Amino acid sequence: ETAGPVFSLRLEKQDGQLKGFGFCEFVDVESAERAIRNLNNYEMNGRLLRVDYASENLDKRSGGPSLAQLAGSGPGGQGGEAG
């Protein structure tokens, strides 16, 4: 298991196009930490993922410590399963 159970996944879009990042909330902090450790700088479809805790200025709707960001390395990057 690469990360752990995912509570929610949201890929950000603008005008129907992926913006290149999204938010993945895990069921517990340990799963989020495992995702960061195992998936940060992981290559997927020719792009490096950036996985880190979301900052408040990126997503003001969440506040939990288990929220991690999954992002492709540029516009149009695609997220993927975290598990």
DSSP file (Angstrom, degrees, kcal/mol; ACC not computed):
  #  RESIDUE AA STRUCTURE BP1 BP2  ACC     N-H-->O    O-->H-N    N-H-->O    O-->H-N    TCO  KAPPA ALPHA  PHI   PSI    X-CA   Y-CA   Z-CA
    1    1 A E              0   0    0      0, 0.0    82,-0.1     0, 0.0    81,-0.0   0.000 360.0 360.0 360.0 123.5    0.0    0.0    0.0
    2    2 A T        -     0   0    0     81,-0.7    36,-0.2     2,-0.1    81,-0.2   0.894 360.0 -17.9 -73.7 -42.0    1.6    3.3   -1.2
    3    3 A A  S    S-     0   0    0     79,-0.2    80,-0.2     1,-0.1    31,-0.2   0.565  90.2-106.0-129.3 -74.4   -0.3    5.7    1.1
    4    4 A G        -     0   0    0     78,-0.5    -1,-0.1    30,-0.1    78,-0.1  -0.952  57.4 -21.6 158.8-175.4   -3.5    4.6    2.8
    5    5 A P        -     0   0    0      0, 0.0    22,-1.9     0, 0.0     2,-0.4  -0.353  58.7-139.3 -63.8 133.6   -7.2    5.0    2.7
    6    6 A V  E     -A   26   0A   0     20,-0.2    20,-0.3     1,-0.2     3,-0.1  -0.805  15.8-170.6 -96.3 131.2   -8.4    8.2    1.0
    7    7 A F  E    S-     0   0A   0     18,-3.1     2,-0.3    -2,-0.4    19,-0.2   0.878  73.0 -11.0 -83.9 -44.9  -11.3   10.1    2.5
    8    8 A S  E     -A   25   0A   0     17,-1.9    17,-3.0     2,-0.0     2,-0.4  -0.991  54.4-160.0-155.3 153.3  -11.8   12.5   -0.5
    9    9 A L  E     -A   24   0A   0     -2,-0.3     2,-0.4    15,-0.2    15,-0.2  -0.996  10.2-179.0-137.4 129.5  -10.0   13.5   -3.7
   10   10 A R  E     -A   23   0A   0     13,-3.0    13,-3.1    -2,-0.4     2,-0.5  -0.969  10.7-160.1-134.0 117.2  -10.7   16.7   -5.5
   11   11 A L  E     -A   22   0A   0     -2,-0.4     2,-0.3    11,-0.3    11,-0.3  -0.850  25.4-125.2 -95.6 128.7   -9.0   17.7   -8.8
   12   12 A E  E     -     0   0A   0      9,-2.2     7,-2.7    -2,-0.5     8,-0.5  -0.545  32.5-178.0 -78.7 134.5   -9.1   21.4   -9.5
   13   13 A K  E     -A   18   0A   0     -2,-0.3     2,-0.4     5,-0.3     5,-0.2  -0.932  17.4-166.2-130.7 153.7  -10.5   22.5  -12.9
   14   14 A Q  E >  S-A   17   0A   0      3,-2.6     3,-1.8    -2,-0.3    -2,-0.0  -0.968  82.6 -10.5-139.6 123.8  -11.1   25.7  -14.7
   15   15 A D  T 3  S-     0   0    0     -2,-0.4     3,-0.1     1,-0.3    -1,-0.0   0.859 130.0 -56.1  54.4  38.2  -13.3   25.8  -17.8
   16   16 A G  T 3  S+     0   0    0      1,-0.2     2,-0.4     0, 0.0    -1,-0.3   0.400 115.9 112.9  79.3  -2.8  -13.4   22.0  -17.8
   17   17 A Q  E <  S-A   14   0A   0     -3,-1.8    -3,-2.6     1,-0.0    -1,-0.2  -0.837  74.4-110.2-104.5 138.8   -9.6   21.7  -18.0
   18   18 A L  E     -A   13   0A   0     -2,-0.4    58,-0.5    -5,-0.2    -5,-0.3  -0.439  18.6-148.8 -63.4 137.0   -7.5   20.3  -15.2
   19   19 A K  E     -     0   0A   0     -7,-2.7    58,-0.2     2,-0.3    -1,-0.1   0.557  45.6-103.1 -85.2  -9.7   -5.4   23.0  -13.5
   20   20 A G  E    S+     0   0A   0     -8,-0.5    52,-1.7    57,-0.5    54,-0.4   0.531  91.3  65.2 101.4   6.3   -2.6   20.6  -12.7
   21   21 A F  E     + B   0  71A   0     -9,-0.4    -9,-2.2    50,-0.2    -2,-0.3  -0.980  48.9 171.3-153.1 166.0   -3.3   20.1   -9.0
   22   22 A G  E     -AB  11  70A   0     48,-1.6    48,-1.3    -2,-0.3     2,-0.4  -0.927  29.2-105.7-160.6-177.5   -5.8   18.7   -6.5
   23   23 A F  E     -AB  10  69A   0    -13,-3.1   -13,-3.0    -2,-0.3     2,-0.5  -0.980  20.9-169.9-128.2 134.2   -6.4   17.9   -2.9
   24   24 A C  E     -AB   9  68A   0     44,-2.6    44,-2.6    -2,-0.4     2,-0.5  -0.985   6.3-161.6-125.2 122.3   -6.5   14.5   -1.3
   25   25 A E  E     -AB   8  67A   0    -17,-3.0   -18,-3.1    -2,-0.5   -17,-1.9  -0.912  10.8-153.2-107.1 127.6   -7.7   14.0    2.2
   26   26 A F  E     -A    6   0A   0     40,-1.6   -20,-0.2    -2,-0.5    40,-0.1  -0.547  24.8-116.7 -96.3 161.5   -6.7   10.8    4.0
   27   27 A V  S    S+     0   0    0    -22,-1.9     2,-0.3    -2,-0.2   -21,-0.1   0.716  95.2  14.2 -72.9 -19.6   -8.6    9.1    6.8
   28   28 A D  S  > S-     0   0    0    -23,-0.3     4,-1.6    38,-0.1     3,-0.3  -0.981  76.5-110.3-151.8 163.6   -5.7    9.6    9.2
   29   29 A V  H  > S+     0   0    0     -2,-0.3     4,-2.7     1,-0.2     5,-0.2   0.862 113.7  59.7 -62.6 -38.4   -2.5   11.6    9.7
   30   30 A E  H  > S+     0   0    0      1,-0.2     4,-2.2     2,-0.2    -1,-0.2   0.893 105.0  49.3 -60.4 -40.2   -0.3    8.5    9.3
   31   31 A S  H  > S+     0   0    0     -3,-0.3     4,-2.2     2,-0.2    -1,-0.2   0.896 111.0  49.8 -65.9 -39.8   -1.7    7.8    5.8
   32   32 A A  H  X S+     0   0    0     -4,-1.6     4,-2.3     2,-0.2    -2,-0.2   0.919 111.5  48.5 -64.2 -43.2   -1.1   11.5    4.8
   33   33 A E  H  X S+     0   0    0     -4,-2.7     4,-2.5     1,-0.2    -2,-0.2   0.887 110.9  50.9 -64.0 -38.4    2.5   11.2    6.0
   34   34 A R  H  X S+     0   0    0     -4,-2.2     4,-2.9    -5,-0.2     5,-0.3   0.887 108.8  51.9 -65.9 -39.2    3.0    8.0    4.2
   35   35 A A  H  X S+     0   0    0     -4,-2.2     4,-2.6     2,-0.2     5,-0.5   0.919 111.4  46.8 -62.4 -44.1    1.6    9.6    1.0
   36   36 A I  H  X S+     0   0    0     -4,-2.3     4,-1.3     1,-0.2    -2,-0.2   0.938 116.0  45.0 -63.0 -46.4    4.1   12.5    1.3
   37   37 A R  H  < S+     0   0    0     -4,-2.5    -2,-0.2     1,-0.2    -1,-0.2   0.901 124.5  31.8 -64.7 -42.8    7.0   10.1    2.0
   38   38 A N  H  < S+     0   0    0     -4,-2.9    -2,-0.2   -36,-0.2    -1,-0.2   0.722 126.1  35.9 -92.6 -23.0    6.2    7.7   -0.8
   39   39 A L  H >< S+     0   0    0     -4,-2.6     3,-2.1    -5,-0.3    10,-0.3   0.607  80.4 109.9-111.4 -13.8    4.6    9.8   -3.5
   40   40 A N  T 3< S+     0   0    0     -4,-1.3    10,-0.2    -5,-0.5     3,-0.1  -0.490  97.8   6.5 -66.2 130.3    6.5   13.1   -3.4
   41   41 A N  T 3  S+     0   0    0      8,-2.9     2,-0.4     1,-0.3    -1,-0.3   0.661  94.9 149.2  67.8  19.9    8.6   13.4   -6.5
   42   42 A Y    <   -     0   0    0     -3,-2.1     7,-2.8     7,-0.3     2,-0.4  -0.685  47.6-125.3 -81.0 133.4    7.0   10.1   -7.8
   43   43 A E  E     +D   48   0B   0     -2,-0.4     2,-0.4     5,-0.2     5,-0.2  -0.683  33.7 173.0 -84.8 129.2    6.9   10.1  -11.6
   44   44 A M  E >   -D   47   0B   0      3,-3.4     3,-1.6    -2,-0.4    34,-0.2  -0.977  69.8 -16.0-137.3 121.4    3.4    9.5  -13.1
   45   45 A N  T 3  S-     0   0    0     -2,-0.4     3,-0.1     1,-0.3    -1,-0.1   0.865 129.8 -50.6  53.5  39.8    2.7    9.7  -16.8
   46   46 A G  T 3  S+     0   0    0      1,-0.2     2,-0.4     0, 0.0    -1,-0.3   0.543 120.8 100.9  79.9   6.9    5.9   11.6  -17.4
   47   47 A R  E <  S-D   44   0B   0     -3,-1.6    -3,-3.4    31,-0.1     2,-0.5  -0.942  70.4-123.6-125.1 147.0    5.3   14.1  -14.7
   48   48 A L  E     -D   43   0B   0     -2,-0.4     2,-0.3    -5,-0.2    -5,-0.2  -0.750  25.9-134.4 -87.3 131.6    6.7   14.4  -11.1
   49   49 A L        -     0   0    0     -7,-2.8    -8,-2.9    -2,-0.5     2,-0.6  -0.626   8.0-152.1 -80.6 142.4    4.1   14.6   -8.4
   50   50 A R  E     -C   71   0A   0     21,-2.3    21,-1.1    -2,-0.3     2,-0.5  -0.976  18.4-177.5-111.4 116.8    4.5   17.1   -5.7
   51   51 A V  E     +C   70   0A   0     -2,-0.6     2,-0.3    19,-0.2    19,-0.2  -0.969  20.1 129.5-120.9 123.0    2.8   15.8   -2.5
   52   52 A D  E     -C   69   0A   0     17,-1.0    17,-4.5    -2,-0.5     2,-0.2  -0.955  62.4 -70.7-158.5 169.2    2.8   18.0    0.6
   53   53 A Y  E     -C   68   0A   0     -2,-0.3    15,-0.2    15,-0.3     2,-0.2  -0.489  57.4-112.2 -66.4 140.4    0.4   19.3    3.2
   54   54 A A        -     0   0    0     13,-1.2     2,-0.2    -2,-0.2    13,-0.1  -0.489  27.2-133.6 -73.0 143.6   -1.9   21.9    1.8
   55   55 A S    >>  -     0   0    0     -2,-0.2     3,-1.6     1,-0.1     4,-1.4  -0.644  22.0-111.8 -94.3 159.4   -1.4   25.4    3.0
   56   56 A E  T 34 S+     0   0    0      1,-0.3     6,-0.1    -2,-0.2    -1,-0.1   0.820 115.6  60.1 -60.8 -31.8   -4.3   27.6    4.1
   57   57 A N  T 34 S+     0   0    0      1,-0.2    -1,-0.3     2,-0.1     3,-0.2   0.691 105.8  49.4 -73.2 -15.2   -3.9   29.9    1.2
   58   58 A L  T <4 S+     0   0    0     -3,-1.6     2,-0.3     1,-0.2    -1,-0.2   0.837 129.0  11.8 -86.6 -36.5   -4.4   27.0   -1.3
   59   59 A D    ><  +     0   0    0     -4,-1.4     3,-0.9     3,-0.1    -1,-0.2  -0.770  57.5 176.5-148.0  94.6   -7.6   25.6    0.3
   60   60 A K  T 3  S+     0   0    0     -2,-0.3    -1,-0.1     1,-0.2    -4,-0.1   0.606  75.7  71.7 -76.4 -11.3   -9.4   27.6    2.9
   61   61 A R  T 3  S+     0   0    0     -5,-0.0     2,-0.3     2,-0.0    -1,-0.2   0.665  94.9  56.6 -80.1 -15.4  -12.3   25.1    3.2
   62   62 A S    <   +     0   0    0     -3,-0.9    -3,-0.1    -6,-0.1     0, 0.0  -0.804  44.5 166.8-116.2 158.0  -10.2   22.5    5.0
   63   63 A G        +     0   0    0     -2,-0.3    -1,-0.1    -8,-0.0    -7,-0.1   0.342  37.8 122.5-145.1   1.3   -8.2   22.6    8.1
   64   64 A G    >   -     0   0    0      1,-0.1     3,-1.2     2,-0.1    -2,-0.0  -0.386  62.5-131.2 -75.2 148.6   -7.4   19.1    9.0
   65   65 A P  T 3  S+     0   0    0      0, 0.0    -1,-0.1     0, 0.0   -37,-0.0   0.599 101.3  67.3 -72.5 -10.0   -3.8   17.9    9.4
   66   66 A S  T 3  S+     0   0    0    -40,-0.1   -40,-1.6   -39,-0.1     2,-0.5   0.306  70.8 113.4 -95.6  11.6   -4.4   15.0    7.1
   67   67 A L  E <   -B   25   0A   0     -3,-1.2   -13,-1.2   -42,-0.2     2,-0.4  -0.725  42.8-179.7 -86.6 123.9   -4.9   17.0    3.9
   68   68 A A  E     -BC  24  53A   0    -44,-2.6   -44,-2.6    -2,-0.5     2,-0.4  -0.928  22.7-127.6-122.2 148.5   -2.1   16.5    1.4
   69   69 A Q  E     -BC  23  52A   0    -17,-4.5   -17,-1.0    -2,-0.4     2,-0.5  -0.793  14.0-162.7 -97.1 134.2   -1.8   18.0   -2.1
   70   70 A L  E     +BC  22  51A   0    -48,-1.3   -48,-1.6    -2,-0.4     2,-0.4  -0.976  22.8 168.3-112.4 121.3   -1.2   15.9   -5.2
   71   71 A A  E     -BC  21  50A   0    -21,-1.1   -21,-2.3    -2,-0.5   -50,-0.2  -0.995  31.7-135.5-140.3 139.3    0.1   18.0   -8.1
   72   72 A G        -     0   0    0    -52,-1.7     2,-1.2    -2,-0.4     5,-0.1  -0.409  42.0-101.2 -77.3 165.9    1.6   17.4  -11.5
   73   73 A S  S    S-     0   0    0     -2,-0.1   -24,-0.1   -25,-0.1   -52,-0.1  -0.276  92.5  -3.2 -90.4  51.7    4.6   19.4  -12.4
   74   74 A G  S >  S-     0   0    0     -2,-1.2     3,-1.7   -54,-0.4    -2,-0.2  -0.819 102.1 -35.0 152.3 172.9    2.8   21.9  -14.6
   75   75 A P  T 3  S+     0   0    0      0, 0.0   -55,-0.2     0, 0.0   -56,-0.1  -0.246 122.9  22.2 -56.9 140.2   -0.5   22.9  -16.1
   76   76 A G  T 3  S+     0   0    0    -58,-0.5   -56,-0.2     1,-0.2   -57,-0.1   0.526  85.2 156.9  80.7   4.9   -2.7   20.1  -17.1
   77   77 A G    <   -     0   0    0     -3,-1.7   -57,-0.5   -58,-0.2     2,-0.4  -0.285  35.0-133.1 -62.0 150.4   -0.9   17.7  -14.7
   78   78 A Q        -     0   0    0    -34,-0.2   -31,-0.1   -58,-0.1   -56,-0.1  -0.880   8.8-145.2-112.5 138.8   -3.0   14.7  -13.7
   79   79 A G        -     0   0    0     -2,-0.4     2,-0.3   -58,-0.1   -68,-0.0  -0.165  20.8-172.3 -81.3-174.0   -3.6   13.4  -10.3
   80   80 A G        -     0   0    0     -2,-0.0     2,-0.1   -36,-0.0    -1,-0.0  -0.941  35.2 -51.3-163.8-177.0   -4.0    9.7   -9.6
   81   81 A E        -     0   0    0     -2,-0.3   -72,-0.0     1,-0.1     0, 0.0  -0.417  36.4-153.2 -68.7 144.4   -4.8    7.2   -6.9
   82   82 A A              0   0    0      1,-0.1   -78,-0.5   -78,-0.1   -79,-0.2   0.278 360.0 360.0 -99.9  10.4   -2.9    7.6   -3.7
   83   83 A G              0   0    0    -80,-0.2   -81,-0.7   -81,-0.2    -1,-0.1   0.446 360.0 360.0-125.5 360.0   -3.1    4.0   -2.7
